Amino acid sequence: MQGQEGVPWTDKRIVFVSGKGGVGKSLVAAGLARELARSGRKTLLAEIGETSYYQDFWDLPRVGHEPTPTDEGFDLALWSGETSLREYVLFYLKMERLYSLFFENKVMRALVNVAPGLSEIAILGKVTSGVRHVGPPMKYDTIVVDSYATGHMLALLQAPRGMREAIGFGPMGHHSRDIDAMLRNEKLCAYVIVTLLEELPVSETLEFRLALEKEMGVIADVVANKVITPPVSRDELALIAESNASGLGEFASYLKAVELRQEKHLDQLSRSGVALKKIPLVFSADPKILVEKAGEALRLT
């Protein structure tokens, strides 16, 4: 898939995936990671936050800060603000005891937890560390980031600029400037917004996409998830809907209404200049099948 700049995801070092809660962004992120790995890229799927969605999704014993391989061909990790900050500080201090002394006492932990933007800076610092050549070496060609939902995601991306403006000197100011520059570099980073073809998700997608363009100067691609494609034409649906067949007519009426609603929202996205991919609704509870089908719909070659 290509955005308006015409640069495919395979050329990116970092791909952020976001979307309104409940639209399936984690599944899309996993499908995209699978396809990037399939295309020959050494790929990491990085969740951000305190708990792992994929641990239950794939019934894994544990997902932690250090990447672990998956059966899908890519590695998986969970990066929180605390673990990312810990790794960053230990990389420079080199001594566990010094870290424990300064960051694991009650006063410092309380300050770290309330410091505005520090957790976000730590996470984004980890995500961009390979591109910036800061911290432990990153062996991946591409990192797919299963990011926060749209509202929190915008605050995450704005954190480096806020820190840069608040602290214009020293290591924190320097790193914040570098992180902010990386996030705005469309040759390095891509942004994917996942939506359902429904009123609220599409409206939030367009608002978030506009905010990214206005605040960050980047153009996001959009993935429509759970798209229903009736197996018959619209005229055939109308004929079935008008029939007296018990249950079948009602189901055909429902499909016809869904198709019209989807068409409305697809037109809305198209008129906004969105580069769009569609993932069909898959009737399966098997994680492997779900990721495979999502990946096929996002096929890069």
C-alpha positions as CSV (number, residue, x, y, z in Angstrom):
1,M,0.0,0.0,0.0
2,Q,1.1,3.5,-0.7
3,G,0.2,6.8,0.9
4,Q,-0.1,10.1,-0.8
5,E,3.6,10.5,-0.9
6,G,3.9,7.2,-2.9
7,V,6.3,5.6,-0.4
8,P,5.3,2.0,0.5
9,W,5.4,0.7,4.1
10,T,8.3,-1.6,3.2
11,D,10.5,1.5,2.9
12,K,9.7,2.6,6.5
13,R,11.7,2.0,9.6
14,I,8.7,2.6,12.0
15,V,5.0,2.1,11.3
16,F,2.6,3.4,14.0
17,V,-0.9,1.7,14.0
18,S,-3.7,3.5,15.9
19,G,-7.5,3.8,15.8
20,K,-10.6,4.2,17.9
21,G,-10.9,1.6,20.6
22,G,-12.5,-1.6,19.4
23,V,-11.9,-1.3,15.7
24,G,-9.2,-4.0,15.6
25,K,-6.0,-2.1,15.5
26,S,-4.0,-4.8,17.2
27,L,-5.1,-7.4,14.7
28,V,-4.2,-5.0,11.8
29,A,-0.8,-4.3,13.4
30,A,-0.1,-8.1,13.6
31,G,-1.2,-8.6,10.0
32,L,1.0,-5.8,8.8
33,A,4.0,-7.2,10.8
34,R,3.3,-10.6,9.3
35,E,3.4,-9.2,5.7
36,L,6.5,-7.1,6.4
37,A,8.3,-10.2,7.7
38,R,7.0,-12.2,4.7
39,S,8.5,-9.6,2.4
40,G,11.9,-10.2,3.8
41,R,12.1,-7.5,6.4
42,K,13.4,-8.3,9.9
43,T,10.3,-7.1,11.8
44,L,9.4,-6.4,15.4
45,L,5.8,-5.9,16.6
46,A,6.0,-3.7,19.6
47,E,3.0,-3.1,21.9
48,I,3.1,0.0,24.0
49,G,1.5,0.1,27.5
50,E,1.5,-1.9,30.7
51,T,-0.4,-5.0,29.6
52,S,-0.1,-7.2,26.5
53,Y,-3.1,-7.9,24.2
54,Y,-1.1,-10.5,22.3
55,Q,-0.3,-12.6,25.4
56,D,-3.9,-13.8,25.6
57,F,-4.5,-13.5,21.8
58,W,-1.8,-16.1,21.1
59,D,-2.0,-17.8,24.5
60,L,1.7,-17.0,25.3
61,P,3.3,-17.5,28.7
62,R,4.7,-14.0,28.8
63,V,5.3,-10.9,26.6
64,G,8.0,-8.6,28.0
65,H,10.4,-5.8,27.2
66,E,12.9,-8.1,25.5
67,P,11.7,-9.3,22.0
68,T,10.8,-12.9,21.6
69,P,10.1,-14.8,18.3
70,T,6.6,-15.7,17.2
71,D,5.3,-18.4,14.8
72,E,4.2,-15.6,12.4
73,G,7.8,-14.8,11.4
74,F,8.3,-11.6,13.4
75,D,9.4,-10.8,17.0
76,L,7.1,-9.4,19.7
77,A,7.8,-7.1,22.6
78,L,5.9,-5.0,25.2
79,W,7.3,-1.6,25.9
80,S,6.0,0.5,28.8
81,G,7.2,3.9,30.0
82,E,8.8,2.4,33.1
83,T,10.7,-0.4,31.3
84,S,11.8,1.9,28.5
85,L,13.1,4.5,31.0
86,R,14.9,1.8,33.0
87,E,16.7,0.5,29.9
88,Y,17.7,4.0,28.9
89,V,19.0,5.0,32.3
90,L,20.9,1.7,32.8
91,F,22.5,2.0,29.4
92,Y,24.1,5.3,30.5
93,L,24.6,4.6,34.2
94,K,25.9,1.1,33.5
95,M,25.3,0.2,37.1
96,E,22.1,-1.5,38.4
97,R,22.8,-0.2,41.9
98,L,22.8,3.5,40.8
99,Y,19.5,3.0,39.0
100,S,18.0,1.4,42.1
101,L,19.3,4.2,44.3
102,F,17.8,7.0,42.1
103,F,14.7,5.5,40.5
104,E,13.4,2.8,42.8
105,N,12.9,4.8,46.0
106,K,9.3,6.0,46.8
107,V,10.0,9.7,46.2
108,M,11.7,9.3,42.8
109,R,9.0,6.8,41.6
110,A,6.3,9.3,42.6
111,L,8.1,12.1,40.7
112,V,8.6,9.9,37.6
113,N,5.0,8.9,37.6
114,V,3.7,12.5,37.6
115,A,6.4,14.1,35.4
116,P,4.5,15.4,32.4
117,G,5.4,13.5,29.2
118,L,8.3,11.5,30.7
119,S,6.6,8.1,30.2
120,E,5.7,9.1,26.6
121,I,9.3,10.3,25.9
122,A,10.7,7.1,27.3
123,I,8.5,5.0,25.0
124,L,9.1,7.0,21.9
125,G,12.8,7.1,22.7
126,K,12.8,3.3,22.7
127,V,10.8,3.1,19.5
128,T,13.1,5.5,17.7
129,S,16.4,4.4,19.3
130,G,17.5,2.3,16.4
131,V,17.0,5.1,13.9
132,R,18.8,7.6,16.2
133,H,21.6,5.1,17.1
134,V,20.9,5.7,20.8
135,G,20.9,2.9,23.4
136,P,21.2,-0.8,22.8
137,P,21.5,-1.8,19.1
138,M,18.2,-2.6,17.3
139,K,18.5,-5.4,14.8
140,Y,15.2,-4.8,13.0
141,D,14.5,-3.3,9.6
142,T,11.0,-2.3,10.6
143,I,9.2,-1.8,13.9
144,V,5.4,-2.0,13.8
145,V,4.0,-0.2,16.8
146,D,0.6,-1.3,18.2
147,S,0.0,2.2,19.5
148,Y,-2.6,3.8,21.8
149,A,-6.1,4.6,20.7
150,T,-6.4,7.9,18.7
151,G,-6.9,10.4,21.6
152,H,-4.0,9.1,23.7
153,M,-1.9,8.6,20.6
154,L,-1.9,12.2,19.6
155,A,-0.8,13.2,23.1
156,L,2.0,10.6,22.8
157,L,3.3,12.1,19.6
158,Q,3.1,15.6,20.9
159,A,5.1,14.9,24.0
160,P,8.6,15.3,22.5
161,R,7.7,18.7,21.1
162,G,6.3,19.8,24.5
163,M,9.4,18.6,26.3
164,R,11.6,20.2,23.7
165,E,9.9,23.6,24.2
166,A,9.9,23.2,28.0
167,I,13.6,22.0,28.2
168,G,15.6,23.4,25.4
169,F,19.0,22.2,26.8
170,G,20.8,19.2,28.2
171,P,20.4,15.5,27.3
172,M,16.6,15.6,27.7
173,G,16.2,18.6,25.4
174,H,18.6,17.1,22.8
175,H,16.8,13.7,22.8
176,S,13.4,15.3,22.6
177,R,14.4,17.3,19.5
178,D,15.8,14.2,17.8
179,I,12.7,12.1,18.6
180,D,10.3,14.8,17.4
181,A,12.3,15.1,14.1
182,M,12.2,11.4,13.6
183,L,8.4,11.2,14.1
184,R,7.9,13.9,11.5
185,N,10.1,12.3,8.9
186,E,7.8,10.5,6.5
187,K,10.8,8.7,4.9
188,L,11.3,6.9,8.2
189,C,7.9,6.8,9.8
190,A,4.4,5.8,8.6
191,Y,1.1,6.2,10.3
192,V,-1.9,3.8,9.8
193,I,-5.3,4.5,11.3
194,V,-7.7,1.6,11.6
195,T,-11.5,2.1,11.3
196,L,-14.7,0.4,10.9
197,L,-17.1,1.6,8.2
198,E,-19.4,3.1,10.8
199,E,-20.3,6.7,11.7
200,L,-18.2,7.3,14.9
201,P,-15.1,5.4,13.9
202,V,-14.9,7.1,10.5
203,S,-15.5,10.6,12.0
204,E,-12.8,10.0,14.6
205,T,-10.5,8.6,11.9
206,L,-10.8,11.7,9.8
207,E,-10.4,14.0,12.8
208,F,-7.3,12.2,13.9
209,R,-5.9,12.1,10.4
210,L,-6.4,15.9,10.1
211,A,-4.8,16.5,13.5
212,L,-1.7,14.4,12.5
213,E,-1.4,16.5,9.3
214,K,-1.8,19.8,11.2
215,E,0.2,19.0,14.3
216,M,2.9,16.6,12.9
217,G,2.9,17.4,9.2
218,V,2.4,13.8,8.3
219,I,-0.3,12.0,6.1
220,A,-1.8,8.8,7.5
221,D,-3.1,5.8,5.6
222,V,-6.4,4.2,6.6
223,V,-7.4,0.6,6.9
224,A,-11.1,-0.3,7.0
225,N,-11.6,-3.4,9.1
226,K,-14.4,-6.0,9.1
227,V,-15.7,-5.0,5.7
228,I,-18.8,-7.1,4.6
229,T,-19.0,-8.0,1.0
230,P,-22.3,-9.7,0.0
231,P,-21.8,-12.7,-2.2
232,V,-24.5,-11.4,-4.6
233,S,-25.2,-8.2,-6.5
234,R,-27.2,-5.4,-5.0
235,D,-30.1,-6.1,-7.4
236,E,-30.1,-9.8,-6.3
237,L,-30.1,-8.7,-2.7
238,A,-33.2,-6.5,-3.4
239,L,-35.0,-9.4,-5.0
240,I,-34.2,-11.7,-2.1
241,A,-35.3,-9.0,0.4
242,E,-38.6,-8.7,-1.3
243,S,-39.2,-12.4,-1.2
244,N,-41.3,-14.1,1.4
245,A,-38.6,-16.6,2.3
246,S,-38.6,-16.9,6.0
247,G,-35.5,-15.3,7.5
248,L,-33.7,-15.0,4.2
249,G,-35.5,-11.9,3.1
250,E,-34.7,-10.2,6.4
251,F,-31.1,-11.2,6.2
252,A,-30.9,-9.8,2.6
253,S,-32.4,-6.5,3.8
254,Y,-29.8,-6.3,6.5
255,L,-26.9,-7.0,4.0
256,K,-28.4,-4.4,1.7
257,A,-28.5,-1.8,4.5
258,V,-24.9,-2.7,5.5
259,E,-23.7,-2.3,2.0
260,L,-25.3,1.1,1.5
261,R,-23.8,2.3,4.9
262,Q,-20.4,1.0,4.0
263,E,-20.6,2.7,0.6
264,K,-21.5,6.0,2.2
265,H,-18.5,5.9,4.5
266,L,-16.1,4.7,1.8
267,D,-17.2,7.7,-0.3
268,Q,-16.6,9.9,2.8
269,L,-13.1,8.6,3.2
270,S,-12.4,8.8,-0.6
271,R,-13.5,12.5,-0.7
272,S,-11.0,13.2,2.1
273,G,-8.1,11.9,0.0
274,V,-7.5,8.8,2.1
275,A,-5.2,6.0,0.9
276,L,-7.3,3.1,1.9
277,K,-7.0,-0.7,2.4
278,K,-9.9,-3.0,3.2
279,I,-9.9,-6.1,5.4
280,P,-12.9,-8.4,5.1
281,L,-14.9,-9.6,8.0
282,V,-13.5,-13.1,8.9
283,F,-15.8,-15.6,10.6
284,S,-13.1,-17.4,12.7
285,A,-11.9,-17.3,16.3
286,D,-8.5,-18.8,15.3
287,P,-5.8,-16.2,15.9
288,K,-3.6,-17.6,13.1
289,I,-6.4,-17.4,10.6
290,L,-7.3,-13.9,11.6
291,V,-3.8,-12.6,11.3
292,E,-3.2,-14.4,8.0
293,K,-6.4,-13.0,6.5
294,A,-5.5,-9.5,7.7
295,G,-2.1,-9.9,6.3
296,E,-3.4,-11.1,2.9
297,A,-5.6,-8.0,2.7
298,L,-2.6,-5.8,3.5
299,R,-0.4,-7.6,1.1
300,L,2.6,-5.5,0.1
301,T,3.6,-7.2,-3.1
